[in-house]
Amino acid sequence: MKQRYVVGLAIVIAIGLLTQVPFGLMKPQEKQDPFTSILNMLQSINSKLDTIIELLTPEEPEGSAPVVQSVEVQGDPVVGGLVYLFITVHDEDAGQALDINTKFIQLPPLSSASLIPSIGLTPAFIPDYPGDYGLRVTVTDETGQYDNYELTITIPEPSPP
C-alpha cells in the first residue's frame, strides 16, 4: 500500500510540475511573484494527492467482524488421549456464512499431531508427545472480516508406572 502511495505521489508531483508554466516562459502580464506561483502549485498538488489517497484507501466492509468468544478444552489432555475443542463464536451480522478454521501454530519437537477436522466448531486431536500445542482459531465472515483466538494446551510428561 505504501509503495502505491509513493508511486502515486511521484506521478502527481510530476504532472503538477509539467502542467505549470515555467517562470521564464510566462508572458509579462501573466507573471506572478514566485511565492504565489509556488503556493498555487502546492495547492494543486495537495488536491491531486487527496484524490489519489481516496482512490487507494480500501473501503471498510459493512457490519462488524465475527468474534471468537471462547475455546473450551475437553477430553483427555495426555499423550495418546483425545482432546476436543468446543469453539463459541458471535457474529452481530447473523445470517452470514462463517468459516471457522483451526490450525497448529506450535507443536512439540517430533510431533505429527493433526486436527480432525480442522474446520468447524469442534476440532479434535490426539497428542503424540508431551509439550505445548499452540493453536489458532480463525473465524471469517462473507465480507472477509475475521477474528483470531490463540491458545496453548500443555500435555504433561507421562507418569512413570
OpenMM code with the backbone's topology and positions (N, CA, C; nanometers):
from openmm import Vec3, app, unit

residues = "MET LYS GLN ARG TYR VAL VAL GLY LEU ALA ILE VAL ILE ALA ILE GLY LEU LEU THR GLN VAL PRO PHE GLY LEU MET LYS PRO GLN GLU LYS GLN ASP PRO PHE THR SER ILE LEU ASN MET LEU GLN SER ILE ASN SER LYS LEU ASP THR ILE ILE GLU LEU LEU THR PRO GLU GLU PRO GLU GLY SER ALA PRO VAL VAL GLN SER VAL GLU VAL GLN GLY ASP PRO VAL VAL GLY GLY LEU VAL TYR LEU PHE ILE THR VAL HIS ASP GLU ASP ALA GLY GLN ALA LEU ASP ILE ASN THR LYS PHE ILE GLN LEU PRO PRO LEU SER SER ALA SER LEU ILE PRO SER ILE GLY LEU THR PRO ALA PHE ILE PRO ASP TYR PRO GLY ASP TYR GLY LEU ARG VAL THR VAL THR ASP GLU THR GLY GLN TYR ASP ASN TYR GLU LEU THR ILE THR ILE PRO GLU PRO SER PRO PRO".split()
positions = [
    Vec3(0.0832, -0.1183, 0.0000),
    Vec3(0.0000, 0.0000, 0.0000),
    Vec3(0.0871, 0.1239, 0.0000),
    Vec3(0.1931, 0.1236, 0.0817),
    Vec3(0.2809, 0.2396, 0.0923),
    Vec3(0.3502, 0.2653, -0.0415),
    Vec3(0.3902, 0.1576, -0.1117),
    Vec3(0.4593, 0.1747, -0.2395),
    Vec3(0.3657, 0.2379, -0.3425),
    Vec3(0.2375, 0.1945, -0.3430),
    Vec3(0.1429, 0.2516, -0.4380),
    Vec3(0.1218, 0.3996, -0.4089),
    Vec3(0.1202, 0.4357, -0.2814),
    Vec3(0.1025, 0.5753, -0.2428),
    Vec3(0.2216, 0.6572, -0.2912),
    Vec3(0.3432, 0.6061, -0.2726),
    Vec3(0.4640, 0.6789, -0.3126),
    Vec3(0.4676, 0.6957, -0.4643),
    Vec3(0.4320, 0.5893, -0.5384),
    Vec3(0.4295, 0.5983, -0.6847),
    Vec3(0.3245, 0.7006, -0.7275),
    Vec3(0.2061, 0.6966, -0.6651),
    Vec3(0.1019, 0.7935, -0.6968),
    Vec3(0.1461, 0.9350, -0.6684),
    Vec3(0.2131, 0.9541, -0.5552),
    Vec3(0.2642, 1.0853, -0.5176),
    Vec3(0.3639, 1.1354, -0.6223),
    Vec3(0.4530, 1.0494, -0.6649),
    Vec3(0.5533, 1.0883, -0.7647),
    Vec3(0.4861, 1.1278, -0.8964),
    Vec3(0.3847, 1.0535, -0.9360),
    Vec3(0.3143, 1.0850, -1.0611),
    Vec3(0.2439, 1.2195, -1.0500),
    Vec3(0.1772, 1.2436, -0.9380),
    Vec3(0.1058, 1.3701, -0.9201),
    Vec3(0.2027, 1.4874, -0.9200),
    Vec3(0.3139, 1.4723, -0.8514),
    Vec3(0.4129, 1.5811, -0.8486),
    Vec3(0.4667, 1.6072, -0.9891),
    Vec3(0.4961, 1.4999, -1.0623),
    Vec3(0.5476, 1.5167, -1.1980),
    Vec3(0.4448, 1.5863, -1.2873),
    Vec3(0.3189, 1.5427, -1.2773),
    Vec3(0.2135, 1.6064, -1.3573),
    Vec3(0.1984, 1.7520, -1.3162),
    Vec3(0.1995, 1.7751, -1.1851),
    Vec3(0.1861, 1.9125, -1.1360),
    Vec3(0.2974, 2.0013, -1.1868),
    Vec3(0.4188, 1.9495, -1.1863),
    Vec3(0.5328, 2.0296, -1.2319),
    Vec3(0.5282, 2.0519, -1.3828),
    Vec3(0.4847, 1.9484, -1.4573),
    Vec3(0.4812, 1.9607, -1.6024),
    Vec3(0.3678, 2.0507, -1.6505),
    Vec3(0.2595, 2.0593, -1.5729),
    Vec3(0.1469, 2.1414, -1.6175),
    Vec3(0.1610, 2.2870, -1.5772),
    Vec3(0.2583, 2.3198, -1.4952),
    Vec3(0.2815, 2.4589, -1.4560),
    Vec3(0.3694, 2.5257, -1.5615),
    Vec3(0.3400, 2.6471, -1.5918),
    Vec3(0.4193, 2.7211, -1.6899),
    Vec3(0.5464, 2.7691, -1.6197),
    Vec3(0.6646, 2.7326, -1.6732),
    Vec3(0.7886, 2.7781, -1.6096),
    Vec3(0.7942, 2.9309, -1.6031),
    Vec3(0.8561, 2.9816, -1.4970),
    Vec3(0.8611, 3.1257, -1.4730),
    Vec3(0.9167, 3.2019, -1.5930),
    Vec3(1.0207, 3.1506, -1.6552),
    Vec3(1.0858, 3.2232, -1.7638),
    Vec3(1.0029, 3.2307, -1.8903),
    Vec3(0.9040, 3.1406, -1.9079),
    Vec3(0.8258, 3.1376, -2.0308),
    Vec3(0.6932, 3.2117, -2.0185),
    Vec3(0.6642, 3.2712, -1.9033),
    Vec3(0.5384, 3.3429, -1.8843),
    Vec3(0.5428, 3.4761, -1.9579),
    Vec3(0.4287, 3.5160, -2.0071),
    Vec3(0.4182, 3.6473, -2.0682),
    Vec3(0.4241, 3.7508, -1.9559),
    Vec3(0.4743, 3.8695, -1.9821),
    Vec3(0.4883, 3.9691, -1.8764),
    Vec3(0.3597, 3.9973, -1.8010),
    Vec3(0.2408, 4.0005, -1.8705),
    Vec3(0.1189, 4.0328, -1.7997),
    Vec3(0.0709, 3.9164, -1.7112),
    Vec3(0.1213, 3.7893, -1.7335),
    Vec3(0.0800, 3.6748, -1.6543),
    Vec3(0.1756, 3.6474, -1.5383),
    Vec3(0.2874, 3.7132, -1.5368),
    Vec3(0.3901, 3.6818, -1.4388),
    Vec3(0.3402, 3.7088, -1.2976),
    Vec3(0.3604, 3.6070, -1.2093),
    Vec3(0.3244, 3.6195, -1.0685),
    Vec3(0.4534, 3.6194, -0.9888),
    Vec3(0.4406, 3.6668, -0.8663),
    Vec3(0.5605, 3.6574, -0.7836),
    Vec3(0.5847, 3.5085, -0.7552),
    Vec3(0.7103, 3.4675, -0.7375),
    Vec3(0.7428, 3.3243, -0.7193),
    Vec3(0.6681, 3.2610, -0.6019),
    Vec3(0.6469, 3.3321, -0.4925),
    Vec3(0.5787, 3.2755, -0.3765),
    Vec3(0.4352, 3.2356, -0.4111),
    Vec3(0.3611, 3.3236, -0.4790),
    Vec3(0.2222, 3.2955, -0.5161),
    Vec3(0.2155, 3.1792, -0.6141),
    Vec3(0.3070, 3.1757, -0.7096),
    Vec3(0.3102, 3.0682, -0.8074),
    Vec3(0.3361, 2.9336, -0.7401),
    Vec3(0.4325, 2.9300, -0.6477),
    Vec3(0.4639, 2.8051, -0.5766),
    Vec3(0.3464, 2.7638, -0.4885),
    Vec3(0.2843, 2.8594, -0.4202),
    Vec3(0.1692, 2.8304, -0.3354),
    Vec3(0.0551, 2.7707, -0.4171),
    Vec3(0.0270, 2.8286, -0.5345),
    Vec3(-0.0783, 2.7751, -0.6217),
    Vec3(-0.0451, 2.6328, -0.6672),
    Vec3(0.0806, 2.6113, -0.7021),
    Vec3(0.1228, 2.4788, -0.7463),
    Vec3(0.1076, 2.3776, -0.6326),
    Vec3(0.1472, 2.4136, -0.5099),
    Vec3(0.1357, 2.3225, -0.3959),
    Vec3(-0.0103, 2.2916, -0.3642),
    Vec3(-0.0983, 2.3908, -0.3763),
    Vec3(-0.2411, 2.3669, -0.3529),
    Vec3(-0.2975, 2.2704, -0.4567),
    Vec3(-0.2538, 2.2849, -0.5799),
    Vec3(-0.2987, 2.1951, -0.6857),
    Vec3(-0.2498, 2.0530, -0.6601),
    Vec3(-0.1235, 2.0394, -0.6197),
    Vec3(-0.0677, 1.9075, -0.5898),
    Vec3(-0.1409, 1.8455, -0.4706),
    Vec3(-0.1672, 1.9244, -0.3679),
    Vec3(-0.2371, 1.8745, -0.2497),
    Vec3(-0.3754, 1.8217, -0.2868),
    Vec3(-0.4445, 1.8926, -0.3733),
    Vec3(-0.5772, 1.8495, -0.4176),
    Vec3(-0.5676, 1.7161, -0.4919),
    Vec3(-0.4676, 1.7029, -0.5770),
    Vec3(-0.4499, 1.5782, -0.6518),
    Vec3(-0.4099, 1.4640, -0.5586),
    Vec3(-0.3286, 1.4926, -0.4569),
    Vec3(-0.2908, 1.3897, -0.3588),
    Vec3(-0.4120, 1.3402, -0.2812),
    Vec3(-0.5004, 1.4317, -0.2433),
    Vec3(-0.6223, 1.3916, -0.1728),
    Vec3(-0.7042, 1.2944, -0.2573),
    Vec3(-0.7121, 1.3204, -0.3864),
    Vec3(-0.7857, 1.2321, -0.4762),
    Vec3(-0.7197, 1.0950, -0.4831),
    Vec3(-0.5879, 1.0909, -0.4946),
    Vec3(-0.5157, 0.9633, -0.5018),
    Vec3(-0.5312, 0.8855, -0.3722),
    Vec3(-0.5178, 0.9529, -0.2588),
    Vec3(-0.5319, 0.8850, -0.1299),
    Vec3(-0.6719, 0.8258, -0.1175),
    Vec3(-0.7723, 0.8984, -0.1606),
    Vec3(-0.9100, 0.8490, -0.1554),
    Vec3(-0.9261, 0.7255, -0.2435),
    Vec3(-0.8636, 0.7259, -0.3607),
    Vec3(-0.8734, 0.6118, -0.4506),
    Vec3(-0.7985, 0.4895, -0.3975),
    Vec3(-0.6881, 0.5105, -0.3287),
    Vec3(-0.6062, 0.3992, -0.2796),
    Vec3(-0.6520, 0.3457, -0.1445),
    Vec3(-0.7356, 0.4183, -0.0736),
    Vec3(-0.7811, 0.3739, 0.0574),
    Vec3(-0.8914, 0.2703, 0.0402),
    Vec3(-0.8693, 0.1483, 0.0943),
    Vec3(-0.9720, 0.0448, 0.0779),
    Vec3(-1.0984, 0.0809, 0.1557),
    Vec3(-1.2097, 0.0393, 0.1005),
    Vec3(-1.3362, 0.0638, 0.1682),
    Vec3(-1.3503, -0.0323, 0.2852),
    Vec3(-1.4049, 0.0181, 0.3946),
    Vec3(-1.4304, -0.0657, 0.5105),
    Vec3(-1.5512, -0.1535, 0.4808),
    Vec3(-1.5401, -0.2837, 0.5102),
    Vec3(-1.6566, -0.3688, 0.4898),
    Vec3(-1.7699, -0.3256, 0.5831),
    Vec3(-1.8921, -0.3491, 0.5374),
    Vec3(-2.0065, -0.3145, 0.6207),
    Vec3(-2.0204, -0.4163, 0.7325),
    Vec3(-2.0799, -0.3731, 0.8425),
    Vec3(-2.1026, -0.4639, 0.9551),
    Vec3(-1.9790, -0.4749, 1.0426),
    Vec3(-1.9865, -0.5692, 1.1341),
    Vec3(-1.8749, -0.5885, 1.2255),
    Vec3(-1.8169, -0.7282, 1.2082),
    Vec3(-1.6931, -0.7419, 1.2510),
    Vec3(-1.6240, -0.8701, 1.2377),
    Vec3(-1.6830, -0.9710, 1.3349),
    Vec3(-1.6848, -1.0981, 1.2966),
    Vec3(-1.7254, -1.2011, 1.3904),
    Vec3(-1.6202, -1.2128, 1.5009),
    Vec3(-1.6586, -1.2691, 1.6149),
    Vec3(-1.5677, -1.2776, 1.7294),
    Vec3(-1.5645, -1.4210, 1.7812),
    Vec3(-1.4433, -1.4718, 1.8039),
    Vec3(-1.4290, -1.5994, 1.8738),
    Vec3(-1.4437, -1.5667, 2.0215),
    Vec3(-1.5542, -1.6094, 2.0813),
    Vec3(-1.5794, -1.5767, 2.2214),
    Vec3(-1.5002, -1.6646, 2.3165),
    Vec3(-1.4939, -1.7937, 2.2864),
    Vec3(-1.4209, -1.8833, 2.3759),
    Vec3(-1.3849, -2.0114, 2.3038),
    Vec3(-1.2839, -2.0788, 2.3585),
    Vec3(-1.2463, -2.2125, 2.3135),
    Vec3(-1.2317, -2.2960, 2.4399),
    Vec3(-1.3203, -2.3923, 2.4551),
    Vec3(-1.3195, -2.4788, 2.5728),
    Vec3(-1.2473, -2.6081, 2.5377),
    Vec3(-1.1538, -2.6475, 2.6222),
    Vec3(-1.0775, -2.7704, 2.6010),
    Vec3(-1.1393, -2.8798, 2.6873),
    Vec3(-1.1736, -2.9914, 2.6237),
    Vec3(-1.2286, -3.1058, 2.6964),
    Vec3(-1.1604, -3.2320, 2.6473),
    Vec3(-1.1849, -3.3392, 2.7165),
    Vec3(-1.1273, -3.4665, 2.6781),
    Vec3(-1.0157, -3.5045, 2.7728),
    Vec3(-0.9186, -3.5751, 2.7188),
    Vec3(-0.8100, -3.6311, 2.7993),
    Vec3(-0.6771, -3.5719, 2.7530),
    Vec3(-0.6347, -3.4583, 2.8109),
    Vec3(-0.5115, -3.3931, 2.7643),
    Vec3(-0.3840, -3.4624, 2.8139),
    Vec3(-0.3646, -3.5860, 2.7687),
    Vec3(-0.2428, -3.6619, 2.7976),
    Vec3(-0.1957, -3.7233, 2.6663),
    Vec3(-0.0714, -3.7695, 2.6631),
    Vec3(-0.0196, -3.8345, 2.5433),
    Vec3(-0.1085, -3.9547, 2.5120),
    Vec3(-0.1587, -3.9592, 2.3884),
    Vec3(-0.2455, -4.0679, 2.3447),
    Vec3(-0.3925, -4.0465, 2.3764),
    Vec3(-0.4277, -3.9421, 2.4519),
    Vec3(-0.5680, -3.9132, 2.4832),
    Vec3(-0.6308, -3.8302, 2.3727),
    Vec3(-0.7625, -3.8234, 2.3725),
    Vec3(-0.8336, -3.7447, 2.2715),
    Vec3(-0.8726, -3.6104, 2.3318),
    Vec3(-0.8282, -3.5005, 2.2672),
    Vec3(-0.8557, -3.3651, 2.3144),
    Vec3(-0.9553, -3.3004, 2.2181),
    Vec3(-1.0672, -3.2522, 2.2739),
    Vec3(-1.1700, -3.1846, 2.1955),
    Vec3(-1.1647, -3.0352, 2.2235),
    Vec3(-1.1930, -2.9569, 2.1211),
    Vec3(-1.2102, -2.8124, 2.1379),
    Vec3(-1.3552, -2.7790, 2.1064),
    Vec3(-1.4179, -2.7002, 2.1924),
    Vec3(-1.5522, -2.6507, 2.1662),
    Vec3(-1.5426, -2.5003, 2.1491),
    Vec3(-1.5654, -2.4542, 2.0264),
    Vec3(-1.5457, -2.3141, 1.9894),
    Vec3(-1.6808, -2.2429, 1.9904),
    Vec3(-1.6842, -2.1255, 2.0547),
    Vec3(-1.8036, -2.0418, 2.0557),
    Vec3(-1.7722, -1.9122, 1.9833),
    Vec3(-1.8552, -1.8774, 1.8848),
    Vec3(-1.8352, -1.7538, 1.8099),
    Vec3(-1.9597, -1.6670, 1.8195),
    Vec3(-1.9396, -1.5379, 1.7974),
    Vec3(-2.0512, -1.4433, 1.7942),
    Vec3(-2.0363, -1.3580, 1.6691),
    Vec3(-2.1493, -1.3422, 1.5985),
    Vec3(-2.1496, -1.2577, 1.4790),
    Vec3(-2.2726, -1.1686, 1.4850),
    Vec3(-2.2490, -1.0377, 1.4996),
    Vec3(-2.3611, -0.9431, 1.5064),
    Vec3(-2.4403, -0.9412, 1.3765),
    Vec3(-2.3758, -0.9759, 1.2671),
    Vec3(-2.4425, -0.9787, 1.1371),
    Vec3(-2.4960, -1.1202, 1.1136),
    Vec3(-2.5864, -1.1644, 1.1991),
    Vec3(-2.6397, -1.3002, 1.1921),
    Vec3(-2.6930, -1.3289, 1.0524),
    Vec3(-2.6775, -1.4518, 1.0123),
    Vec3(-2.7247, -1.4923, 0.8808),
    Vec3(-2.6128, -1.5078, 0.7795),
    Vec3(-2.4946, -1.4543, 0.8089),
    Vec3(-2.3814, -1.4708, 0.7179),
    Vec3(-2.3173, -1.6081, 0.7399),
    Vec3(-2.2629, -1.6619, 0.6342),
    Vec3(-2.1863, -1.7859, 0.6480),
    Vec3(-2.0533, -1.7522, 0.7141),
    Vec3(-2.0106, -1.8356, 0.8059),
    Vec3(-1.8833, -1.8163, 0.8748),
    Vec3(-1.7919, -1.9344, 0.8458),
    Vec3(-1.6649, -1.9043, 0.8184),
    Vec3(-1.5626, -2.0081, 0.8066),
    Vec3(-1.4873, -2.0117, 0.9379),
    Vec3(-1.4775, -2.1294, 0.9988),
    Vec3(-1.4054, -2.1449, 1.1248),
    Vec3(-1.2947, -2.2460, 1.1004),
    Vec3(-1.1706, -2.1977, 1.1094),
    Vec3(-1.0538, -2.2816, 1.0835),
    Vec3(-0.9631, -2.2812, 1.2052),
    Vec3(-0.9115, -2.3987, 1.2376),
    Vec3(-0.8183, -2.4131, 1.3483),
    Vec3(-0.6906, -2.4757, 1.2935),
    Vec3(-0.5773, -2.4235, 1.3387),
    Vec3(-0.4502, -2.4823, 1.2948),
    Vec3(-0.3497, -2.4759, 1.4087),
    Vec3(-0.2543, -2.5666, 1.4023),
    Vec3(-0.1450, -2.5646, 1.4991),
    Vec3(-0.0479, -2.4545, 1.4611),
    Vec3(-0.0060, -2.3754, 1.5588),
    Vec3(0.0983, -2.2757, 1.5362),
    Vec3(0.2239, -2.3126, 1.6143),
    Vec3(0.2127, -2.4198, 1.6961),
    Vec3(0.3275, -2.4700, 1.7716),
    Vec3(0.2993, -2.6160, 1.8050),
    Vec3(0.4013, -2.6989, 1.7874),
    Vec3(0.3942, -2.8398, 1.8240),
    Vec3(0.5214, -2.8781, 1.8979),
    Vec3(0.5140, -2.9788, 1.9855),
    Vec3(0.6380, -3.0272, 2.0467),
    Vec3(0.7297, -3.0855, 1.9380),
    Vec3(0.8609, -3.0875, 1.9629),
    Vec3(0.9523, -3.1482, 1.8657),
    Vec3(0.9105, -3.2928, 1.8349),
    Vec3(0.9196, -3.3312, 1.7115),
    Vec3(0.8878, -3.4644, 1.6593),
    Vec3(0.7381, -3.4943, 1.6506),
    Vec3(0.6527, -3.4065, 1.6964),
    Vec3(0.5089, -3.4326, 1.6931),
    Vec3(0.4553, -3.4271, 1.5505),
    Vec3(0.3637, -3.5182, 1.5228),
    Vec3(0.2950, -3.5168, 1.3932),
    Vec3(0.1432, -3.5102, 1.4151),
    Vec3(0.1028, -3.4507, 1.5255),
    Vec3(-0.0398, -3.4393, 1.5569),
    Vec3(-0.1111, -3.3596, 1.4487),
    Vec3(-0.2365, -3.3947, 1.4249),
    Vec3(-0.3172, -3.3192, 1.3290),
    Vec3(-0.4584, -3.3036, 1.3842),
    Vec3(-0.5223, -3.1970, 1.3413),
    Vec3(-0.6587, -3.1673, 1.3834),
    Vec3(-0.7574, -3.2399, 1.2936),
    Vec3(-0.8577, -3.2999, 1.3557),
    Vec3(-0.9579, -3.3731, 1.2801),
    Vec3(-1.0940, -3.3307, 1.3326),
    Vec3(-1.1757, -3.2591, 1.2603),
    Vec3(-1.1421, -3.1820, 1.1406),
    Vec3(-1.0762, -3.0506, 1.1813),
    Vec3(-1.0189, -2.9821, 1.0858),
    Vec3(-0.9568, -2.8525, 1.1156),
    Vec3(-1.0547, -2.7382, 1.0922),
    Vec3(-1.1744, -2.7708, 1.0413),
    Vec3(-1.2773, -2.6696, 1.0209),
    Vec3(-1.3958, -2.7001, 1.1121),
    Vec3(-1.4745, -2.5983, 1.1417),
    Vec3(-1.5932, -2.6193, 1.2226),
    Vec3(-1.5720, -2.5846, 1.3685),
    Vec3(-1.6746, -2.6106, 1.4486),
    Vec3(-1.6765, -2.5695, 1.5879),
    Vec3(-1.6204, -2.6728, 1.6854),
    Vec3(-1.5899, -2.7954, 1.6377),
    Vec3(-1.5448, -2.8995, 1.7306),
    Vec3(-1.4258, -2.9794, 1.6768),
    Vec3(-1.3127, -2.9142, 1.6529),
    Vec3(-1.1964, -2.9917, 1.6105),
    Vec3(-1.1406, -3.0733, 1.7282),
    Vec3(-1.0657, -3.1764, 1.6952),
    Vec3(-1.0054, -3.2622, 1.7979),
    Vec3(-0.8676, -3.3062, 1.7503),
    Vec3(-0.7844, -3.3515, 1.8455),
    Vec3(-0.6543, -3.4076, 1.8099),
    Vec3(-0.6097, -3.5033, 1.9196),
    Vec3(-0.5138, -3.5868, 1.8834),
    Vec3(-0.4539, -3.6800, 1.9794),
    Vec3(-0.3088, -3.6375, 1.9984),
    Vec3(-0.2716, -3.5902, 2.1178),
    Vec3(-0.1323, -3.5512, 2.1428),
    Vec3(-0.0411, -3.6741, 2.1343),
    Vec3(0.0674, -3.6620, 2.0610),
    Vec3(0.1584, -3.7760, 2.0469),
    Vec3(0.2892, -3.7582, 2.1240),
    Vec3(0.3143, -3.6399, 2.1781),
    Vec3(0.4326, -3.6131, 2.2606),
    Vec3(0.3944, -3.5140, 2.3697),
    Vec3(0.4613, -3.5177, 2.4819),
    Vec3(0.4373, -3.4149, 2.5832),
    Vec3(0.4909, -3.2804, 2.5342),
    Vec3(0.4340, -3.1733, 2.5848),
    Vec3(0.4807, -3.0400, 2.5475),
    Vec3(0.3644, -2.9491, 2.5159),
    Vec3(0.3965, -2.8356, 2.4541),
    Vec3(0.2966, -2.7335, 2.4238),
    Vec3(0.2425, -2.7471, 2.2820),
    Vec3(0.1115, -2.7473, 2.2738),
    Vec3(0.0403, -2.7498, 2.1466),
    Vec3(-0.0289, -2.6140, 2.1322),
    Vec3(0.0282, -2.5269, 2.0508),
    Vec3(-0.0293, -2.3944, 2.0282),
    Vec3(-0.1269, -2.3996, 1.9127),
    Vec3(-0.2425, -2.3397, 1.9318),
    Vec3(-0.3462, -2.3414, 1.8293),
    Vec3(-0.3964, -2.2004, 1.8009),
    Vec3(-0.4382, -2.1783, 1.6773),
    Vec3(-0.5019, -2.0517, 1.6387),
    Vec3(-0.6355, -2.0853, 1.5732),
    Vec3(-0.7409, -2.0278, 1.6278),
    Vec3(-0.8745, -2.0414, 1.5705),
    Vec3(-0.9036, -1.9108, 1.4971),
    Vec3(-0.9453, -1.9211, 1.3716),
    Vec3(-0.9795, -1.8032, 1.2923),
    Vec3(-1.1226, -1.8183, 1.2434),
    Vec3(-1.2041, -1.7168, 1.2703),
    Vec3(-1.3406, -1.7134, 1.2184),
    Vec3(-1.3487, -1.5968, 1.1200),
    Vec3(-1.4003, -1.6263, 0.9993),
    Vec3(-1.4074, -1.5271, 0.8911),
    Vec3(-1.5493, -1.5226, 0.8374),
    Vec3(-1.6005, -1.4002, 0.8145),
    Vec3(-1.7350, -1.3894, 0.7579),
    Vec3(-1.7277, -1.3692, 0.6071),
    Vec3(-1.8441, -1.3553, 0.5442),
    Vec3(-1.8525, -1.3441, 0.3977),
    Vec3(-1.7850, -1.2194, 0.3427),
    Vec3(-1.7698, -1.1156, 0.4258),
    Vec3(-1.7081, -0.9916, 0.3782),
    Vec3(-1.5570, -0.9930, 0.3954),
    Vec3(-1.5020, -1.1004, 0.4536),
    Vec3(-1.3579, -1.1099, 0.4741),
    Vec3(-1.3120, -1.0608, 0.6101),
    Vec3(-1.4045, -1.0104, 0.6924),
    Vec3(-1.3667, -0.9687, 0.8275),
    Vec3(-1.3420, -1.0946, 0.9117),
    Vec3(-1.2467, -1.0854, 1.0031),
    Vec3(-1.2108, -1.2055, 1.0780),
    Vec3(-1.1649, -1.1715, 1.2197),
    Vec3(-1.1544, -1.2769, 1.2990),
    Vec3(-1.1010, -1.2667, 1.4341),
    Vec3(-1.0175, -1.3902, 1.4598),
    Vec3(-0.9087, -1.3725, 1.5333),
    Vec3(-0.8222, -1.4841, 1.5722),
    Vec3(-0.8269, -1.5028, 1.7226),
    Vec3(-0.8106, -1.6259, 1.7641),
    Vec3(-0.8047, -1.6608, 1.9056),
    Vec3(-0.6941, -1.7643, 1.9187),
    Vec3(-0.5967, -1.7373, 2.0035),
    Vec3(-0.4861, -1.8315, 2.0206),
    Vec3(-0.4885, -1.8894, 2.1603),
    Vec3(-0.4513, -2.0166, 2.1698),
    Vec3(-0.4418, -2.0830, 2.2988),
    Vec3(-0.3310, -2.1863, 2.2940),
    Vec3(-0.2826, -2.2241, 2.4119),
    Vec3(-0.1798, -2.3260, 2.4248),
    Vec3(-0.2310, -2.4339, 2.5195),
    Vec3(-0.2201, -2.5577, 2.4754),
    Vec3(-0.2569, -2.6717, 2.5594),
    Vec3(-0.1273, -2.7427, 2.5929),
    Vec3(-0.0972, -2.7559, 2.7217),
    Vec3(0.0258, -2.8216, 2.7661),
    Vec3(-0.0062, -2.9656, 2.8036),
    Vec3(0.0614, -3.0578, 2.7384),
    Vec3(0.0464, -3.2005, 2.7651),
    Vec3(0.1631, -3.2416, 2.8544),
    Vec3(0.1335, -3.2950, 2.9742),
    Vec3(0.2415, -3.3296, 3.0689),
    Vec3(0.3171, -3.4555, 3.0271),
    Vec3(0.4360, -3.4695, 3.0837),
    Vec3(0.5124, -3.5933, 3.0683),
    Vec3(0.4310, -3.7076, 3.1297),
    Vec3(0.4321, -3.8245, 3.0655),
    Vec3(0.3591, -3.9373, 3.1254),
    Vec3(0.4172, -3.9737, 3.2618),
    Vec3(0.3312, -4.0110, 3.3544),
    Vec3(0.3756, -4.0534, 3.4874),
    Vec3(0.4397, -4.1911, 3.4771),
    Vec3(0.5483, -4.2132, 3.5523),
    Vec3(0.6090, -4.3476, 3.5488),
    Vec3(0.5135, -4.4483, 3.6133),
    Vec3(0.5150, -4.5738, 3.5631),
    Vec3(0.4230, -4.6749, 3.6163),
    Vec3(0.4565, -4.7173, 3.7586),
] * unit.nanometer
topology = app.Topology()
chain = topology.addChain("A")
for resn in residues:
    res = topology.addResidue(resn, chain)
    for name in ("N", "CA", "C"):
        topology.addAtom(name, app.Element.getBySymbol(name[0]), res)
